[in-house]
Amino acid sequence: QIGKGKATATPNNLIVNNPSVSRAHALIEKENGEYYIKDLYSLNGTFINGRKLESNTKEKLNNGDILTFADEKYKFRIG
């Protein structure tokens, strides 16, 4: 899970210290060897390569995708 909330603080989660990021902002899950991201009804949105995701809808991730949580950018890397 990606977010700034204390409930997010586990070894597999990303804590973002940014007021624009929601407490529970987005979720990345692995299914059958593929990675997917889902926006968790965040206030300022989740984006893949500049395209805003619909809340609670899974989108497939590819190696090298640029993920943006509000105004925080990250490159998604597999392996």
CYANA upper distance limits for C-alpha pairs under 8 A (distance plus 0.5 A):
  1 GLN  CA      8 THR  CA      6.85
  1 GLN  CA     12 ASN  CA      8.12
  1 GLN  CA     13 ASN  CA      5.53
  1 GLN  CA     14 LEU  CA      6.96
  1 GLN  CA     24 ALA  CA      7.52
  1 GLN  CA     25 HIS  CA      8.00
  1 GLN  CA     26 ALA  CA      6.37
  1 GLN  CA     27 LEU  CA      4.86
  1 GLN  CA     28 ILE  CA      6.77
  2 ILE  CA      8 THR  CA      7.45
  2 ILE  CA     13 ASN  CA      6.45
  2 ILE  CA     14 LEU  CA      5.34
  2 ILE  CA     15 ILE  CA      6.65
  2 ILE  CA     16 VAL  CA      7.77
  2 ILE  CA     24 ALA  CA      6.82
  2 ILE  CA     25 HIS  CA      6.07
  2 ILE  CA     26 ALA  CA      5.64
  2 ILE  CA     27 LEU  CA      6.49
  2 ILE  CA     28 ILE  CA      8.42
  3 GLY  CA      8 THR  CA      6.79
  3 GLY  CA     14 LEU  CA      7.06
  3 GLY  CA     15 ILE  CA      5.89
  3 GLY  CA     16 VAL  CA      6.23
  3 GLY  CA     21 VAL  CA      6.71
  3 GLY  CA     22 SER  CA      6.15
  3 GLY  CA     23 ARG  CA      5.16
  3 GLY  CA     24 ALA  CA      5.16
  3 GLY  CA     25 HIS  CA      5.33
  3 GLY  CA     26 ALA  CA      7.38
  4 LYS  CA      8 THR  CA      7.31
  4 LYS  CA     15 ILE  CA      5.62
  4 LYS  CA     16 VAL  CA      5.59
  4 LYS  CA     17 ASN  CA      6.46
  4 LYS  CA     18 ASN  CA      7.75
  4 LYS  CA     21 VAL  CA      7.04
  4 LYS  CA     22 SER  CA      6.77
  4 LYS  CA     23 ARG  CA      4.98
  4 LYS  CA     24 ALA  CA      7.39
  4 LYS  CA     25 HIS  CA      8.40
  5 GLY  CA      9 ALA  CA      7.76
  5 GLY  CA     15 ILE  CA      7.97
  5 GLY  CA     22 SER  CA      8.16
  5 GLY  CA     23 ARG  CA      4.64
  5 GLY  CA     24 ALA  CA      6.95
  6 LYS  CA     23 ARG  CA      8.36
  8 THR  CA     13 ASN  CA      6.61
  8 THR  CA     14 LEU  CA      7.85
  8 THR  CA     15 ILE  CA      7.17
  8 THR  CA     23 ARG  CA      8.13
  8 THR  CA     24 ALA  CA      7.61
  9 ALA  CA     13 ASN  CA      6.82
  9 ALA  CA     14 LEU  CA      8.05
  9 ALA  CA     15 ILE  CA      7.07
 16 VAL  CA     21 VAL  CA      7.44
 17 ASN  CA     21 VAL  CA      8.34
 20 SER  CA     44 ASN  CA      7.13
 20 SER  CA     70 ALA  CA      6.25
 20 SER  CA     71 ASP  CA      7.52
 21 VAL  CA     25 HIS  CA      6.87
 21 VAL  CA     42 SER  CA      8.02
 21 VAL  CA     43 LEU  CA      8.20
 21 VAL  CA     44 ASN  CA      7.44
 21 VAL  CA     69 PHE  CA      6.86
 21 VAL  CA     70 ALA  CA      6.11
 21 VAL  CA     71 ASP  CA      8.34
 22 SER  CA     42 SER  CA      6.06
 22 SER  CA     43 LEU  CA      6.93
 22 SER  CA     44 ASN  CA      8.14
 24 ALA  CA     40 LEU  CA      6.93
 24 ALA  CA     42 SER  CA      7.70
 25 HIS  CA     39 ASP  CA      6.77
 25 HIS  CA     40 LEU  CA      5.81
 25 HIS  CA     41 TYR  CA      7.49
 25 HIS  CA     42 SER  CA      5.46
 25 HIS  CA     45 GLY  CA      8.43
 25 HIS  CA     46 THR  CA      8.18
 25 HIS  CA     69 PHE  CA      7.82
 26 ALA  CA     37 ILE  CA      7.46
 26 ALA  CA     38 LYS  CA      6.07
 26 ALA  CA     39 ASP  CA      4.86
 26 ALA  CA     40 LEU  CA      5.43
 26 ALA  CA     41 TYR  CA      8.48
 26 ALA  CA     42 SER  CA      7.80
 26 ALA  CA     46 THR  CA      7.58
 26 ALA  CA     69 PHE  CA      8.36
 27 LEU  CA     37 ILE  CA      6.06
 27 LEU  CA     38 LYS  CA      5.74
 27 LEU  CA     39 ASP  CA      7.02
 27 LEU  CA     40 LEU  CA      7.46
 28 ILE  CA     35 TYR  CA      7.31
 28 ILE  CA     36 TYR  CA      6.05
 28 ILE  CA     37 ILE  CA      4.88
 28 ILE  CA     38 LYS  CA      7.03
 29 GLU  CA     35 TYR  CA      6.19
 29 GLU  CA     36 TYR  CA      5.85
 29 GLU  CA     37 ILE  CA      6.94
 30 LYS  CA     34 GLU  CA      6.01
 30 LYS  CA     35 TYR  CA      4.94
 30 LYS  CA     36 TYR  CA      6.79
 31 GLU  CA     35 TYR  CA      6.81
 31 GLU  CA     36 TYR  CA      8.06
 34 GLU  CA     60 LYS  CA      7.80
 34 GLU  CA     61 LEU  CA      8.07
 35 TYR  CA     60 LYS  CA      6.45
 35 TYR  CA     61 LEU  CA      5.90
 35 TYR  CA     62 ASN  CA      8.04
 36 TYR  CA     58 LYS  CA      6.44
 36 TYR  CA     59 GLU  CA      5.79
 36 TYR  CA     60 LYS  CA      4.88
 36 TYR  CA     61 LEU  CA      5.83
 37 ILE  CA     58 LYS  CA      6.04
 37 ILE  CA     59 GLU  CA      5.86
 37 ILE  CA     60 LYS  CA      7.01
 37 ILE  CA     61 LEU  CA      7.24
 38 LYS  CA     53 LEU  CA      8.18
 38 LYS  CA     55 SER  CA      7.33
 38 LYS  CA     56 ASN  CA      6.04
 38 LYS  CA     57 THR  CA      6.04
 38 LYS  CA     58 LYS  CA      5.24
 38 LYS  CA     59 GLU  CA      6.96
 39 ASP  CA     45 GLY  CA      7.65
 39 ASP  CA     46 THR  CA      6.32
 39 ASP  CA     53 LEU  CA      7.12
 39 ASP  CA     54 GLU  CA      7.37
 39 ASP  CA     55 SER  CA      5.28
 39 ASP  CA     56 ASN  CA      5.95
 39 ASP  CA     57 THR  CA      7.45
 39 ASP  CA     58 LYS  CA      8.39
 40 LEU  CA     55 SER  CA      6.35
 40 LEU  CA     56 ASN  CA      6.17
 41 TYR  CA     45 GLY  CA      8.14
 41 TYR  CA     55 SER  CA      5.51
 41 TYR  CA     56 ASN  CA      7.18
 42 SER  CA     46 THR  CA      7.86
 42 SER  CA     55 SER  CA      8.03
 44 ASN  CA     69 PHE  CA      7.95
 44 ASN  CA     70 ALA  CA      5.28
 45 GLY  CA     52 LYS  CA      7.11
 45 GLY  CA     53 LEU  CA      7.68
 45 GLY  CA     69 PHE  CA      6.74
 45 GLY  CA     70 ALA  CA      5.92
 46 THR  CA     52 LYS  CA      6.35
 46 THR  CA     53 LEU  CA      6.28
 46 THR  CA     67 LEU  CA      7.77
 46 THR  CA     68 THR  CA      6.16
 46 THR  CA     69 PHE  CA      5.25
 46 THR  CA     70 ALA  CA      6.80
 47 PHE  CA     51 ARG  CA      5.57
 47 PHE  CA     52 LYS  CA      4.80
 47 PHE  CA     53 LEU  CA      6.15
 47 PHE  CA     66 ILE  CA      8.46
 47 PHE  CA     67 LEU  CA      6.15
 47 PHE  CA     68 THR  CA      5.43
 47 PHE  CA     69 PHE  CA      7.09
 48 ILE  CA     52 LYS  CA      7.13
 48 ILE  CA     53 LEU  CA      7.76
 48 ILE  CA     65 ASP  CA      7.01
 48 ILE  CA     66 ILE  CA      6.22
 48 ILE  CA     67 LEU  CA      5.35
 48 ILE  CA     68 THR  CA      7.06
 49 ASN  CA     65 ASP  CA      6.58
 49 ASN  CA     66 ILE  CA      5.39
 49 ASN  CA     67 LEU  CA      6.86
 49 ASN  CA     68 THR  CA      8.33
 50 GLY  CA     66 ILE  CA      8.16
 50 GLY  CA     67 LEU  CA      8.41
 50 GLY  CA     68 THR  CA      8.01
 53 LEU  CA     57 THR  CA      7.89
 53 LEU  CA     59 GLU  CA      8.28
 61 LEU  CA     65 ASP  CA      7.24
 61 LEU  CA     76 PHE  CA      8.33
 62 ASN  CA     76 PHE  CA      7.96
 63 ASN  CA     76 PHE  CA      6.38
 63 ASN  CA     77 ARG  CA      5.60
 63 ASN  CA     78 ILE  CA      6.06
 64 GLY  CA     75 LYS  CA      6.25
 64 GLY  CA     76 PHE  CA      5.70
 64 GLY  CA     77 ARG  CA      6.10
 65 ASP  CA     75 LYS  CA      6.30
 65 ASP  CA     76 PHE  CA      5.80
 65 ASP  CA     77 ARG  CA      8.23
 66 ILE  CA     73 LYS  CA      7.23
 66 ILE  CA     74 TYR  CA      6.21
 66 ILE  CA     75 LYS  CA      5.10
 66 ILE  CA     76 PHE  CA      6.70
 67 LEU  CA     73 LYS  CA      6.17
 67 LEU  CA     74 TYR  CA      5.66
 67 LEU  CA     75 LYS  CA      6.56
 67 LEU  CA     76 PHE  CA      7.23
 68 THR  CA     72 GLU  CA      5.85
 68 THR  CA     73 LYS  CA      4.87
 68 THR  CA     74 TYR  CA      6.81
 69 PHE  CA     73 LYS  CA      7.07
